[in-house]
Amino acid sequence: MLAGTFNLVVAQRLVRRLHPKQKKQVSVVGTPAYLWAQQSLEHFDADELKKEVVSRGITKEQWDAFMKDGLAYVPSDEEQPVYAGRVALFEMMNYTDDIKNLILQ
């Protein structure tokens, strides 16, 4: 019964957003997270990805800094990190016939 009720599986996580005055840019080129991000984003439809990037207020300069130069923001070393709200991260997995069969087994 459970195997026939799903269409999509979604995981959500809330992460803290750094306050703009409490962050610095560092190079993350070659790290597993950077490589995974590049590989994941290349499979998205370009038009849909562009809409999502624009809707989140990510500038072309910010996009290029991460995708081309591998620059990401981390907490600065000066003080305890100060956070300004949270951001929701979502991971979605299509519910394929193979997954359905695994559940049934």
Order of alpha helices (4+ residues) and beta strands (2+ residues): beta-beta-alpha-alpha-alpha-beta-beta-alpha
